[in-house]
Every structure is written in structure tokens, then in C-alpha cells.
């Protein structure tokens, strides 16, 4: 927002709650500054989808709850089957690169 004069639009599929858009924009700005509007749209709002595409998205209700939440309902999902799990550690000042 520091380099934007009037308005900014963000468009994304919310595959996990642990993203900066949720924490910084939706939670902080929306609640604290009240200068953010949140408009959740779904596949039902897309007039350009074919019948087959709509059916494929609706099929997710039966086969994948998380993908249905994201693509069908426009809600945050949860990452499932994550391969890497990491922690960020501080490197001590006396550490040497080997």
C-alpha cells in the first residue's frame, strides 16, 4: 500500500490460513484499520466456466474435503501431505561457516 495511490486488489485461492494475506491483510488491517473489504467469490460467480468445469469442482465435495473448501467454497483449506517441515533458527554470532 505504500506504493499504491488509490486501491489494490488481491486475488488468490486460499489453500492455507498460514499465509501473509490472511495474517497481515484480513486479520490486522480489516480489524484494526478497517480499510480492507473482503469479497469471497466461488466458482458459482464465474460465468465463463463450462458445465464440465463446474461439475469437476462440485465433485470435490465427494473426494477431497480440503480442495472443496478452497475451490468450491472459497474458504481457507489446510495443507495436507506436506513434505517439508522446517523451523527457522538463529545462527550464533560466533558460528563459523564450514
Backbone torsions as a table, in degrees:
resi	resn	phi	psi	omega
1	UNK	NA	-19.8	-178.9
2	UNK	-66.1	-25.8	-177.5
3	UNK	-111.2	12.0	-179.5
4	UNK	-111.1	131.9	-174.7
5	UNK	-79.1	-46.4	-172.9
6	UNK	-117.5	-58.0	-170.6
7	UNK	-150.4	150.9	176.3
8	UNK	-130.2	141.6	176.6
9	UNK	-115.6	134.8	174.8
10	UNK	-119.0	133.1	-178.6
11	UNK	-132.9	124.5	-177.6
12	UNK	-161.6	161.5	170.9
13	UNK	-97.3	118.5	-172.6
14	UNK	-79.7	81.5	-174.9
15	UNK	-78.6	-12.6	176.4
16	UNK	-156.5	147.9	178.9
17	UNK	-71.8	-18.9	-174.5
18	UNK	-85.3	48.3	177.8
19	UNK	-120.3	155.4	-175.7
20	UNK	-60.4	-36.1	-179.5
21	UNK	-58.3	-41.2	179.6
22	UNK	-68.5	-50.8	-175.9
23	UNK	-68.7	-48.7	-174.4
24	UNK	-82.9	-39.9	-174.3
25	UNK	-92.6	-61.6	-173.6
26	UNK	-68.0	-41.6	-176.4
27	UNK	-82.7	-54.6	-174.8
28	UNK	-75.3	-59.0	-174.4
29	UNK	-66.2	-43.7	-178.0
30	UNK	-60.9	-40.5	-177.3
31	UNK	-84.1	-47.4	-172.9
32	UNK	-83.2	-53.1	-175.3
33	UNK	-89.5	-21.6	179.5
34	UNK	56.3	34.2	179.1
35	UNK	-113.5	20.4	-178.7
36	UNK	-123.5	135.6	172.7
37	UNK	-110.0	133.6	179.9
38	UNK	-111.4	120.8	179.8
39	UNK	-121.9	109.8	-179.7
40	UNK	-94.8	119.4	176.7
41	UNK	-115.0	159.1	179.7
42	UNK	-129.6	-176.8	178.4
43	UNK	-58.6	-26.5	179.7
44	UNK	-67.1	-19.0	178.5
45	UNK	-87.9	-5.7	-176.8
46	UNK	-97.5	101.3	-177.8
47	UNK	-69.8	-11.8	-175.8
48	UNK	-94.3	-4.2	178.2
49	UNK	-73.0	142.3	176.0
50	UNK	-78.6	166.4	176.8
51	UNK	-60.1	-39.9	179.5
52	UNK	-63.2	-40.8	178.7
53	UNK	-65.1	-42.3	178.0
54	UNK	-62.4	-43.0	179.2
55	UNK	-63.6	-37.9	179.0
56	UNK	-64.7	-42.0	178.3
57	UNK	-66.5	-42.7	179.7
58	UNK	-66.6	-28.4	177.0
59	UNK	-62.9	-26.1	179.0
60	UNK	-59.1	-27.0	178.3
61	UNK	-56.3	-33.7	-175.8
62	UNK	-89.7	-25.4	-170.6
63	UNK	-115.4	-22.3	-176.6
64	UNK	-153.5	99.9	-176.3
65	UNK	-59.0	-41.3	-177.5
66	UNK	-68.5	-44.7	177.8
67	UNK	-64.9	-34.4	177.2
68	UNK	-64.0	-42.9	178.4
69	UNK	-58.5	-42.6	-176.6
70	UNK	-74.7	-57.6	-171.6
71	UNK	-86.9	-25.6	-179.2
72	UNK	-92.2	-40.9	-174.4
73	UNK	-107.5	-11.6	-178.9
74	UNK	71.4	24.4	-179.5
75	UNK	-99.1	167.9	173.3
76	UNK	-72.0	137.9	175.0
77	UNK	-103.8	-165.7	176.3
78	UNK	-131.5	136.5	176.5
79	UNK	-65.5	129.9	-179.7
80	UNK	-123.0	138.6	178.5
81	UNK	74.3	29.7	-179.7
82	UNK	-62.1	131.2	-177.3
83	UNK	-82.0	-45.9	-175.9
84	UNK	-103.0	136.3	173.9
85	UNK	-129.0	123.5	-173.5
86	UNK	-136.6	160.1	173.4
87	UNK	-125.1	146.8	176.7
88	UNK	-94.1	126.5	-177.9
89	UNK	-118.6	150.1	175.0
90	UNK	-86.4	140.0	178.8
91	UNK	-94.7	125.1	-179.1
92	UNK	-61.0	149.0	-179.5
93	UNK	-59.5	-33.2	-177.3
94	UNK	-81.8	-1.3	-178.1
95	UNK	-66.9	146.5	178.9
96	UNK	-114.7	141.8	176.0
97	UNK	-80.5	121.1	-179.0
98	UNK	-108.4	NA	NA
